[in-house]
Amino acid sequence: MTSPRPAPAKVLWLARLERRFYAWRERRARRRGLRPTVEAFPGYGSQSWVRVLGRVMIAPPARRRSSRYTGVRGWRAFVAVPVGFARVRVDIDGVVHEVIADRGGVIDTVLPAALAPGWQRFTMSVEDEEPTTTRAFVIGQDVRFGVVSDVDDTVMVTAIPRPLLAAWNSFVVNEHARQPVPGMAVLLERLVQQHPGAPVVYLSTGAWNVAPTLARFLRRHLFPAGALLLTDWGPTHDRWFRSGRAHKSENLARLASEFPQITWLLVGDDGQHDDEIYTAFTATHPANVAAVAIRRLTPAEAVLAGGRTVVDDHSAAAVPWVAGDDGAALMDRLAEHGLLHGR
C-alpha cells in the first residue's frame, strides 16, 4: 500500500497576484522594445566555489541628466521590472554556467570555481545582452577572522524600523542625503587592515532594489568593500512579507556552515533585533563568534526608530560583547579585548 502524496503547499494569493502583476509589466516593457539586464551584486566564496548574487530586471530608459545632477532618488530603484525565471549565463574564468532566477528575478546560487583568494571578477548575461561584470571575495583557506555588519543604523543612519520613515528613506530621500554613522568606516577598515584576507559581509533586511545605492554609499564613505546580503520585500508562498529576522539568522547559520574555521565579529545596533539575533547565533555557534559589537542609537535616533530593543546582560557571555555610541567608542571597547591594536 502506497502512502498518500503530501498536499502541495498553498501559495498565498498575494504572491500569485504579485507574479501576475510583474508578468503584465514585463509584457508591456517588452512591447516598448525594452530588454532585460542583469544587476550584479558583490558576492563571496571559497577557493572551490562562489556565491553568485544578482537580479534580472527591465529598467526604464535612462533620462538625460543635467550638470546639476547630484544623486538618485530612492524610488527610482523600485520602478524597474523584475524578470522572473530568467535564464542567466555566468562565465567564471572561462567556464560558463546557466542558472535560473527566482520568480522575483533574484539570482542567489553557488557555482563551482577554482579561484585565488581576494576579489575575483566574472560576468553575467541574459538573452544575449551585453555581459555585466561583477565580482566576489574569495576567502583563503588560512583565513580565521571575518566581519558581519548590519547596515541600517549601524553604518548608515536611516531609522528604518519606523514604517513611514522607512518609506521616506527608501523611496524619496536623495542618496547623497544619507549619513554614515561616525567612526564606523574607520572601525571596519582598521579590522580589515589588521586581519589581512578577512571578508566583510554587509547583512541587511533592506531590499535588493537598494543594493546599487548601498554600494555607492559604502564606496563614497570609504567603507571596506564586502559582499551584500539583502532580501526581497515581496510576499512568499505563505506570508505577506519576508521575515527580516529569519533572513539574518539563516545567513549567519549559512556562513558558519560554509566557513567553520572562521570566527566572525558581529556588528549591529540596539534599534532593531540585532542583539537578540546575535545572542541566538552565539548560543548555537559559539566557536564561530569572535565578538559582538552593538552600536547604541542616540536618543533622537531611538525616538525616530520607535525606541530601543532591550539589550541583555552579556557579562557572562563566552565571547566579548561590547557596546558604544559610535565607531570610535566600539574601537576602544574592542581594543580592551585585544581585537584591535592601537588607535
C-alpha positions as CSV (number, residue, x, y, z in Angstrom):
1,M,0.0,0.0,0.0
2,T,1.5,3.3,-1.0
3,S,1.5,6.3,1.3
4,P,-0.6,9.3,0.3
5,R,1.3,12.0,-1.5
6,P,1.8,15.2,0.5
7,A,-0.6,18.0,-0.3
8,P,1.1,20.8,-2.3
9,A,2.0,23.9,-0.4
10,K,-0.8,26.5,-0.6
11,V,0.5,29.7,-2.3
12,L,-0.6,32.9,-0.7
13,W,-3.0,34.7,-3.1
14,L,-1.0,37.9,-2.8
15,A,2.2,36.1,-4.1
16,R,0.2,34.9,-7.1
17,L,-1.2,38.4,-7.7
18,E,2.3,39.9,-7.4
19,R,3.7,37.5,-10.0
20,R,0.8,38.3,-12.4
21,F,1.4,42.0,-12.0
22,Y,5.1,41.6,-12.7
23,A,4.4,39.4,-15.8
24,W,2.0,42.1,-17.1
25,R,4.6,44.9,-16.5
26,E,7.2,42.7,-18.3
27,R,5.0,42.2,-21.4
28,R,4.3,46.0,-21.6
29,A,8.0,46.8,-21.3
30,R,9.0,44.3,-24.0
31,R,6.3,45.7,-26.3
32,R,8.1,49.1,-25.9
33,G,11.3,47.5,-27.1
34,L,13.0,47.3,-23.6
35,R,15.3,44.4,-22.9
36,P,16.3,42.8,-19.6
37,T,19.7,43.2,-18.0
38,V,21.5,41.7,-15.0
39,E,22.1,43.9,-12.0
40,A,25.0,42.1,-10.3
41,F,25.9,42.4,-6.6
42,P,29.2,41.5,-4.9
43,G,29.3,38.0,-3.5
44,Y,31.7,35.8,-1.7
45,G,33.1,32.3,-2.0
46,S,35.9,29.8,-1.1
47,Q,38.7,28.7,-3.4
48,S,36.4,25.9,-4.8
49,W,33.1,27.7,-5.1
50,V,31.5,31.1,-5.4
51,R,28.1,32.5,-4.3
52,V,26.7,34.4,-7.2
53,L,24.2,37.3,-6.5
54,G,22.2,39.5,-8.8
55,R,18.8,40.4,-10.2
56,V,17.3,40.3,-13.7
57,M,15.4,43.5,-14.5
58,I,14.0,45.6,-17.2
59,A,15.0,49.1,-16.3
60,P,13.2,52.3,-17.6
61,P,15.1,54.3,-20.2
62,A,17.7,56.5,-18.6
63,R,17.0,60.2,-18.7
64,R,19.4,62.8,-19.6
65,R,21.0,64.2,-16.5
66,S,21.9,67.9,-16.2
67,S,25.3,69.1,-14.9
68,R,23.5,69.9,-11.6
69,Y,22.5,66.3,-11.1
70,T,23.6,65.3,-7.5
71,G,22.1,61.9,-6.8
72,V,19.4,59.3,-7.2
73,R,16.0,59.4,-5.5
74,G,15.4,56.1,-3.8
75,W,12.1,55.4,-5.6
76,R,13.9,55.1,-8.9
77,A,15.4,51.8,-7.7
78,F,11.9,50.3,-7.3
79,V,10.4,51.1,-10.7
80,A,12.4,48.5,-12.7
81,V,10.5,45.4,-13.7
82,P,11.9,42.1,-12.3
83,V,12.0,39.3,-14.8
84,G,11.1,36.0,-13.1
85,F,12.7,32.7,-14.0
86,A,15.1,34.2,-16.5
87,R,18.0,32.1,-17.8
88,V,21.3,33.7,-16.9
89,R,24.7,32.8,-18.2
90,V,27.5,33.1,-15.7
91,D,31.1,33.0,-17.0
92,I,33.6,32.3,-14.3
93,D,37.2,32.1,-15.5
94,G,36.1,30.8,-18.9
95,V,33.7,28.2,-17.6
96,V,30.0,29.0,-18.5
97,H,27.1,28.1,-16.2
98,E,23.4,28.6,-16.8
99,V,21.3,29.4,-13.8
100,I,17.6,30.3,-13.3
101,A,16.5,33.4,-11.4
102,D,13.7,33.1,-8.9
103,R,10.2,34.5,-9.5
104,G,11.3,37.9,-8.3
105,G,14.3,37.9,-10.8
106,V,16.8,37.3,-7.9
107,I,19.9,35.2,-8.6
108,D,21.4,33.6,-5.5
109,T,23.3,30.4,-6.3
110,V,26.5,28.6,-5.6
111,L,28.7,27.6,-8.5
112,P,31.9,25.6,-8.6
113,A,35.1,27.6,-9.3
114,A,38.8,27.3,-8.8
115,L,39.8,30.9,-7.8
116,A,42.7,32.6,-5.9
117,P,41.9,34.4,-2.6
118,G,40.8,38.0,-2.9
119,W,38.4,39.9,-5.2
120,Q,37.8,38.0,-8.4
121,R,35.8,39.1,-11.4
122,F,33.4,37.2,-13.6
123,T,30.5,38.1,-15.9
124,M,26.7,37.5,-16.1
125,S,24.4,38.0,-19.0
126,V,20.8,37.3,-20.1
127,E,19.2,36.9,-23.5
128,D,22.4,37.6,-25.4
129,E,22.6,41.1,-23.9
130,E,25.9,42.7,-23.1
131,P,27.5,40.9,-20.2
132,T,27.7,42.6,-16.8
133,T,30.9,42.3,-14.9
134,T,30.7,41.6,-11.2
135,R,33.0,40.2,-8.5
136,A,33.1,38.1,-5.4
137,F,35.5,38.0,-2.5
138,V,37.2,34.6,-2.3
139,I,38.2,33.6,1.2
140,G,41.5,31.9,1.6
141,Q,41.8,28.6,3.4
142,D,44.1,30.1,6.0
143,V,41.7,32.9,6.9
144,R,40.4,32.7,10.5
145,F,38.6,36.0,11.0
146,G,35.7,37.9,9.3
147,V,33.2,40.7,9.9
148,V,29.4,40.6,9.5
149,S,27.9,44.1,9.8
150,D,24.3,45.3,9.8
151,V,23.6,48.3,7.7
152,D,20.6,50.3,8.9
153,D,21.5,52.5,11.9
154,T,24.8,50.6,12.2
155,V,26.8,52.0,9.3
156,M,24.1,54.2,7.8
157,V,21.7,56.5,9.8
158,T,18.2,55.5,8.5
159,A,15.9,55.0,11.4
160,I,14.5,52.1,9.3
161,P,12.1,50.4,11.8
162,R,9.5,53.2,11.7
163,P,7.4,52.4,8.7
164,L,6.7,55.9,7.4
165,L,10.3,57.0,7.9
166,A,11.5,53.8,6.3
167,A,9.4,54.5,3.2
168,W,10.7,58.1,3.1
169,N,14.3,56.9,3.3
170,S,13.8,54.1,0.7
171,F,11.6,56.0,-1.9
172,V,12.2,59.7,-1.5
173,V,15.5,60.8,0.1
174,N,18.3,61.6,-2.3
175,E,21.1,59.0,-1.8
176,H,23.6,61.8,-1.0
177,A,21.4,62.9,1.9
178,R,22.1,59.6,3.8
179,Q,24.6,60.0,6.5
180,P,27.2,57.4,7.8
181,V,27.4,56.6,11.5
182,P,30.5,58.4,12.7
183,G,33.6,56.3,13.0
184,M,32.1,53.1,11.6
185,A,34.0,53.2,8.3
186,V,37.3,53.7,10.2
187,L,36.4,50.8,12.6
188,L,35.7,48.3,9.8
189,E,38.7,49.4,7.7
190,R,41.0,49.0,10.7
191,L,39.7,45.5,11.3
192,V,40.4,44.6,7.7
193,Q,43.9,46.0,7.8
194,Q,44.8,44.1,10.9
195,H,43.4,40.9,9.6
196,P,44.6,40.5,6.0
197,G,42.3,38.5,3.8
198,A,39.4,38.9,6.2
199,P,36.0,39.0,4.5
200,V,33.4,41.7,5.2
201,V,29.7,40.8,4.8
202,Y,27.0,43.5,4.9
203,L,23.9,41.7,6.1
204,S,20.7,43.8,5.9
205,T,17.0,43.4,5.8
206,G,16.9,46.0,3.1
207,A,15.5,45.2,-0.4
208,W,17.7,44.1,-3.3
209,N,16.3,47.2,-5.1
210,V,18.6,49.4,-3.0
211,A,21.8,47.4,-3.5
212,P,23.3,49.8,-6.1
213,T,22.5,52.8,-3.9
214,L,24.0,51.0,-0.9
215,A,27.1,50.0,-2.8
216,R,27.7,53.6,-3.9
217,F,27.1,54.8,-0.3
218,L,29.7,52.4,1.1
219,R,32.3,53.4,-1.6
220,R,31.6,57.2,-1.1
221,H,32.1,57.0,2.7
222,L,35.2,54.7,2.4
223,F,33.8,51.6,4.0
224,P,35.7,48.4,3.1
225,A,34.3,46.5,0.1
226,G,32.3,43.5,1.0
227,A,29.5,41.1,-0.1
228,L,25.9,42.4,0.1
229,L,23.3,40.1,1.5
230,L,19.9,41.8,1.2
231,T,16.4,40.4,0.7
232,D,13.2,40.7,-1.3
233,W,10.4,42.6,0.4
234,G,7.6,40.8,-1.5
235,P,5.3,38.1,-0.2
236,T,6.3,34.4,0.0
237,H,4.1,31.4,-0.6
238,D,2.8,31.5,3.0
239,R,3.3,35.0,4.4
240,W,2.6,38.6,3.4
241,F,6.2,39.8,3.8
242,R,9.5,38.0,4.2
243,S,10.9,37.9,7.8
244,G,14.0,40.1,8.1
245,R,15.0,38.3,11.3
246,A,14.8,34.9,9.6
247,H,16.9,36.3,6.7
248,K,19.7,37.4,9.1
249,S,19.6,34.2,11.2
250,E,19.6,32.0,8.1
251,N,22.5,33.7,6.5
252,L,24.6,33.7,9.8
253,A,24.0,30.0,10.1
254,R,25.0,29.6,6.4
255,L,28.2,31.4,6.9
256,A,29.0,29.2,9.9
257,S,28.4,26.1,7.9
258,E,30.3,27.3,4.8
259,F,33.4,28.6,6.8
260,P,33.6,26.6,10.1
261,Q,37.2,27.7,10.6
262,I,36.2,31.4,10.7
263,T,35.2,33.4,13.8
264,W,33.1,36.4,13.0
265,L,32.9,39.8,14.6
266,L,29.1,40.6,14.6
267,V,28.4,44.3,14.3
268,G,24.8,45.7,14.8
269,D,22.8,48.2,16.8
270,D,20.1,48.3,19.5
271,G,17.4,49.8,17.3
272,Q,16.1,46.5,15.8
273,H,16.7,42.9,16.7
274,D,20.4,42.5,16.3
275,D,21.1,41.8,20.0
276,E,18.5,39.0,20.0
277,I,19.7,37.5,16.7
278,Y,23.4,37.6,17.7
279,T,22.6,36.2,21.1
280,A,20.8,33.2,19.5
281,F,23.7,32.7,17.0
282,T,26.3,32.9,19.7
283,A,24.5,30.3,21.7
284,T,24.2,27.8,18.8
285,H,27.6,28.6,17.1
286,P,30.0,29.8,19.9
287,A,33.0,28.6,18.0
288,N,32.1,30.9,15.1
289,V,31.9,34.2,17.0
290,A,35.0,36.3,17.8
291,A,33.0,39.1,19.5
292,V,29.8,41.1,19.2
293,A,29.8,44.9,18.9
294,I,26.5,46.8,19.4
295,R,26.1,50.4,18.4
296,R,23.8,52.4,20.7
297,L,21.4,54.7,19.0
298,T,21.4,58.4,20.1
299,P,18.2,59.5,21.9
300,A,16.9,61.3,18.8
301,E,17.6,58.2,16.6
302,A,15.9,56.0,19.2
303,V,12.8,58.1,19.0
304,L,12.7,58.0,15.2
305,A,13.3,54.3,15.3
306,G,10.4,53.7,17.7
307,G,12.7,53.1,20.7
308,R,15.5,50.7,21.5
309,T,15.3,47.0,21.9
310,V,16.2,45.5,25.3
311,V,19.9,44.6,25.3
312,D,20.5,41.6,27.5
313,D,23.2,41.3,30.2
314,H,26.1,39.7,28.4
315,S,28.7,40.0,31.2
316,A,28.8,36.2,31.4
317,A,28.9,35.6,27.7
318,A,31.5,33.2,26.3
319,V,32.7,35.9,23.8
320,P,33.4,39.6,24.2
321,W,30.2,41.7,24.0
322,V,30.8,45.4,23.7
323,A,28.6,48.5,23.1
324,G,29.3,52.1,22.2
325,D,27.7,55.2,20.7
326,D,29.8,55.2,17.5
327,G,32.7,53.6,15.8
328,A,35.3,55.3,17.9
329,A,33.7,54.0,21.1
330,L,33.5,50.5,19.7
331,M,37.1,50.6,18.7
332,D,38.1,51.4,22.3
333,R,36.0,48.6,23.7
334,L,37.3,46.1,21.1
335,A,40.9,47.2,21.8
336,E,40.3,46.4,25.5
337,H,39.6,42.8,24.5
338,G,42.6,42.6,22.2
339,L,40.6,42.6,18.9
340,L,42.2,45.9,17.8
341,H,45.7,47.2,18.3
342,G,46.4,50.9,18.7
343,R,44.3,53.9,17.6
